[in-house]
């Protein structure tokens, strides 16, 4: 049997990692400024994280959601306090795609409607609300027969006002777009969206799969805009590499048996991983670090004339150039041993490092970037 070849791969085989340093099978060290699409939130093999998982494995790693798991209750309490979202309830699943699918299904259950509004260049996992991220649009025939999805441009107020009254069950939006290339809705637009959702009995879903858990300099990116979503989807950085996702559901939405389901969601190891992430974020003040280093990153970027714009907030960042960055990424990884990311907008270089990086780490990045551009 062969692997199903859908990912272009660099000729690098990591065998160990610590902090932001990744070592390959040839003994070469790389600095990781991408963290697997913002998955590595507290650094590779953080000692507290490793201990938490090992201690949990000494007891139980997984059992069915048909029995009580006190770790889920502990996690829900901790997450509510850390995020200032104590008026929400937690449902755990396995990934960002599953989180968003559950959020969309929840919206249909609650409203009795089926239409979704999403936004161009958004990405919500391999779901009905995803926009194609390849050059072949047919790959985005995203197989959810229950939902009709309308895609609008970000900040298109007139288009939104026109569509929101047409049997819409949910609006799903990223406060900072990830895969699309770090574009952001304005505060005015997001507040208008939230208001019109309430007027039209539609649920507002904040997709925080990539931007959540402190990455934007606040716990959730929507918190920069003074809105309150009905549902918040989470994944990626919440497990620091362990597969875990979830949705936060506002307490005004009442749970019913059978409404949602999952096989692996909320297992003991997933809870231990997420608790470890929350504990490290709190102990090491990583949300403040993300905010401060995001500001430092912006200042350093001003020294590079080829950078046309810095996009994003905190440590969810993009550098926009007037050329496609694929060759630049190859040069950074093969000549300077730095991992970075691309986007659907091929002129954007994405930077999504662990939240506990330092100014010295960013200095190394910018020194390498200047050399690669020269």
C-alpha positions in Angstrom: 0.0 0.0 0.0 1.1 3.6 -0.8 0.2 6.8 0.8 -2.6 8.9 -0.9 -0.5 11.7 -2.3 -2.4 14.9 -1.6 0.3 17.0 0.2 3.5 18.4 -1.4 6.2 17.5 1.1 9.6 19.0 1.9 12.5 16.6 2.0 12.8 17.0 5.8 12.1 14.1 8.3 11.8 15.4 11.9 12.8 13.0 14.6 12.8 15.2 17.7 11.8 18.7 18.8 12.0 20.9 21.9 10.7 24.4 22.2 10.8 25.8 18.6 13.8 23.7 17.6 13.0 20.7 15.4 15.8 18.2 14.6 15.7 16.0 11.5 17.1 12.5 10.9 20.4 14.0 9.6 21.0 15.9 12.9 20.1 19.3 11.3 18.2 21.8 13.6 15.4 23.9 12.2 13.6 26.8 13.9 9.8 26.3 13.7 7.9 29.6 13.0 4.8 27.8 11.8 3.9 25.1 14.4 1.9 22.9 12.0 -0.7 25.5 11.1 -0.7 27.1 14.6 -1.0 23.8 16.4 2.1 24.1 18.6 1.0 26.7 21.1 3.3 26.2 24.0 6.4 24.7 22.2 7.3 21.2 21.3 7.6 18.7 24.2 7.1 21.3 26.9 8.0 19.5 30.1 4.8 20.3 31.9 2.8 19.1 28.9 4.8 15.9 28.6 4.4 15.1 32.3 0.7 15.7 32.2 0.2 13.2 29.4 2.6 10.6 30.9 0.8 10.9 34.3 -2.5 10.4 32.6 -1.3 7.4 30.7 -0.3 5.8 34.0 -4.1 5.7 34.8 -6.4 5.7 31.7 -6.0 7.1 28.2 -9.4 6.7 26.7 -12.8 5.4 27.5 -16.2 6.0 25.9 -18.3 9.2 26.5 -21.0 6.9 27.9 -19.3 7.1 31.3 -18.5 10.0 33.5 -15.1 11.7 33.0 -14.4 14.3 35.8 -11.5 15.7 33.7 -14.1 17.1 31.2 -15.8 19.0 34.1 -12.4 20.3 35.3 -11.5 21.4 31.8 -14.8 23.2 31.2 -14.3 25.1 34.4 -10.7 26.0 33.7 -11.5 27.0 30.0 -14.4 29.2 31.1 -12.2 31.1 33.5 -9.2 31.4 31.2 -11.3 32.6 28.2 -13.8 34.8 30.1 -16.5 32.7 28.5 -18.1 31.2 31.7 -21.6 31.7 30.2 -20.9 29.0 27.6 -21.0 25.2 27.8 -18.3 22.9 26.3 -18.8 20.1 23.8 -15.6 18.2 22.9 -14.7 16.5 19.6 -11.6 15.7 17.7 -10.7 18.4 15.2 -11.5 21.8 13.9 -13.5 20.4 11.0 -15.6 18.3 13.4 -16.0 21.3 15.6 -17.4 23.4 12.7 -19.6 20.6 11.4 -21.1 20.3 14.9 -21.6 24.0 15.1 -23.4 24.1 11.8 -25.6 21.2 12.7 -26.4 22.8 16.1 -27.5 26.0 14.2 -29.9 23.9 12.1 -31.3 22.1 15.1 -31.9 25.3 17.0 -33.3 27.5 14.3 -35.0 24.9 12.0 -33.3 26.5 9.0 -30.6 25.3 6.7 -28.8 28.2 4.9 -25.3 29.3 5.9 -23.4 32.5 5.2 -19.6 32.1 5.1 -16.9 34.4 3.6 -14.6 34.2 0.7 -11.0 33.1 1.6 -12.3 31.7 4.9 -11.5 28.2 5.8 -13.5 26.0 8.2 -11.9 22.6 7.8 -13.1 20.1 5.2 -16.7 21.1 5.7 -19.6 22.6 3.7 -18.4 26.0 4.8 -14.9 25.7 3.4 -13.7 27.6 0.4 -11.4 25.7 -2.0 -7.7 26.1 -1.2 -6.4 24.4 -4.3 -6.3 25.3 -7.9 -9.0 22.8 -8.7 -12.4 24.1 -7.5 -13.9 20.6 -7.9 -12.0 19.5 -4.8 -14.3 21.7 -2.8 -17.4 19.8 -3.6 -17.8 19.7 0.1 -20.5 17.1 0.7 -23.0 18.4 3.2 -26.3 17.9 1.5 -28.3 19.5 4.4 -26.8 23.0 4.0 -26.9 25.6 1.3 -23.8 27.9 1.7 -23.6 31.5 0.4 -20.2 33.0 0.2 -19.7 36.7 0.6 -16.7 39.0 0.6 -15.5 40.2 4.0 -16.9 43.6 5.0 -19.6 43.4 2.3 -22.4 45.0 4.4 -24.9 45.4 1.6 -24.5 41.8 0.5 -24.8 40.6 4.1 -28.0 42.6 4.7 -29.4 41.2 1.5 -28.7 37.5 2.4 -29.2 37.3 6.2 -33.0 37.4 5.9 -33.2 34.4 3.5 -33.7 31.3 5.8 -30.2 31.6 7.3 -29.4 29.3 10.3 -25.8 30.4 10.8 -23.1 32.9 9.9 -19.6 31.4 10.3 -16.7 33.8 10.3 -13.0 34.0 11.3 -12.0 37.2 13.1 -8.6 36.7 11.5 -8.6 34.4 8.4 -6.0 31.7 8.6 -5.6 29.7 5.4 -7.0 32.6 3.3 -4.1 34.9 4.2 -4.8 36.9 7.5 -7.5 39.2 6.2 -9.8 40.6 8.9 -13.3 41.9 9.1 -13.6 45.4 10.6 -15.1 45.8 14.1 -18.0 47.8 12.5 -18.8 44.9 10.2 -18.5 42.2 12.9 -20.8 44.2 15.2 -23.3 44.6 12.3 -23.2 40.9 11.6 -23.8 40.1 15.3 -26.7 42.5 15.4 -28.4 41.3 12.2 -28.0 37.6 13.3 -30.0 38.4 16.4 -32.7 40.2 14.4 -33.0 37.4 11.9 -32.9 34.4 14.3 -29.5 33.2 13.0 -26.6 31.9 15.1 -23.3 33.6 14.9 -20.4 31.1 14.9 -16.9 32.4 15.6 -14.4 30.1 14.1 -11.4 30.3 16.5 -9.9 27.0 15.4 -6.6 28.8 14.4 -6.9 32.1 16.2 -8.0 30.9 19.7 -6.1 30.0 22.8 -4.2 33.3 23.0 -2.7 33.4 19.5 -4.1 36.9 18.7 -3.1 38.6 21.9 -6.5 37.9 23.5 -7.8 34.5 24.3 -10.2 34.6 21.4 -9.7 36.9 18.3 -13.4 37.9 18.4 -12.7 39.5 21.8 -10.9 42.4 19.9 -14.3 43.5 18.6 -16.8 43.5 21.6 -19.2 40.9 20.2 -20.7 37.7 21.7 -21.0 34.7 19.3 -23.6 32.0 19.9 -21.1 29.3 19.2 -17.3 29.3 19.3 -15.3 26.5 17.5 -11.9 25.6 18.8 -9.1 23.1 18.0 -5.4 23.3 16.8 -3.5 25.1 19.6 -5.7 23.8 22.4 -4.0 20.4 22.4 -0.4 21.5 21.4 -0.3 18.6 18.9 -2.7 16.2 20.5 -5.9 15.8 18.3 -8.6 17.7 20.1 -11.4 20.1 19.2 -14.6 21.5 20.6 -17.4 24.0 20.5 -18.4 26.5 23.2 -22.2 26.9 23.1 -23.8 29.8 24.8 -25.9 28.8 27.8 -29.1 30.3 26.1 -29.0 27.2 23.8 -30.3 24.2 25.7 -28.8 20.7 25.4 -30.9 17.7 24.5 -29.8 14.1 24.6 -28.8 12.9 21.1 -28.3 16.4 19.8 -24.5 15.9 19.2 -22.2 12.9 19.4 -18.5 11.9 19.2 -16.4 8.8 19.6 -13.0 10.1 20.7 -14.0 13.7 21.7 -13.2 14.6 25.3 -11.1 11.4 26.1 -8.9 11.5 29.1 -5.7 12.2 27.2 -7.3 15.0 25.2 -8.5 16.6 28.4 -5.0 16.3 30.0 -3.4 17.8 27.0 -5.7 20.8 26.9 -5.4 21.3 30.7 -1.6 21.4 30.3 -1.9 24.0 27.6 -4.1 26.2 29.7 -1.9 25.8 32.7 1.2 26.8 30.7 -0.5 29.7 29.1 -1.5 31.1 32.5 1.8 30.4 34.3 4.0 31.8 31.6 1.7 34.8 30.7 1.7 33.6 27.1 -1.2 35.8 25.9 0.6 38.9 27.0 3.8 37.5 25.3 1.8 37.0 22.1 0.6 40.6 22.2 4.0 42.1 23.0 5.9 40.0 20.4 3.3 40.8 17.8 4.1 44.4 18.3 7.8 43.7 18.2 7.3 41.7 15.0 5.6 44.7 13.4 8.5 47.0 14.3 11.1 44.6 12.9 9.1 44.2 9.7 9.4 47.9 9.0 13.1 47.4 8.4 12.4 45.3 5.3 11.5 47.3 2.3 10.1 44.3 0.4 7.4 43.8 3.0 4.3 45.6 1.7 2.1 44.9 4.7 2.0 43.1 8.0 -1.2 41.2 8.5 -2.8 39.7 11.6 -2.6 40.2 15.4 -0.5 38.8 18.2 1.5 35.8 16.9 -1.0 35.0 14.1 0.9 37.0 11.5 1.5 37.3 7.8 4.0 39.2 5.7 2.6 40.4 2.4 5.0 40.8 -0.6 4.4 41.8 -4.2 5.5 38.4 -5.4 4.6 34.8 -4.7 6.4 33.4 -1.6 6.8 29.7 -2.6 10.5 30.1 -3.6 11.2 32.3 -0.5 9.7 29.6 1.8 12.0 27.0 0.1 15.0 29.2 0.6 14.2 29.8 4.2 13.8 26.1 5.0 16.7 24.7 2.9 19.3 27.5 3.3 18.4 29.1 6.6 16.6 26.1 8.3 13.4 28.0 9.2 9.8 26.6 8.9 7.3 29.2 7.7 3.8 28.9 6.1 2.0 29.8 2.9 -1.6 30.8 2.3 -4.3 30.8 -0.3 -3.1 34.3 -1.0 0.2 33.2 -2.5 1.9 36.5 -1.7 1.6 36.1 2.0 4.2 34.4 4.2 2.5 33.1 7.4 4.2 33.1 10.8 2.5 31.1 13.5 5.1 30.2 16.1 4.7 28.9 19.7 3.4 31.6 22.0 6.5 31.3 24.2 9.0 32.4 21.6 11.3 35.3 22.5 12.5 38.5 20.9 15.8 36.8 20.2 14.0 34.1 18.2 12.3 36.8 16.1 15.7 38.5 15.6 17.0 35.2 14.1 14.0 35.0 11.8 14.4 38.6 10.5 18.1 38.2 10.0 17.5 35.1 7.9 14.6 36.8 6.0 16.8 39.8 5.1 19.5 37.5 3.8 17.0 35.4 1.8 15.6 38.5 0.2 18.9 40.1 -0.7 
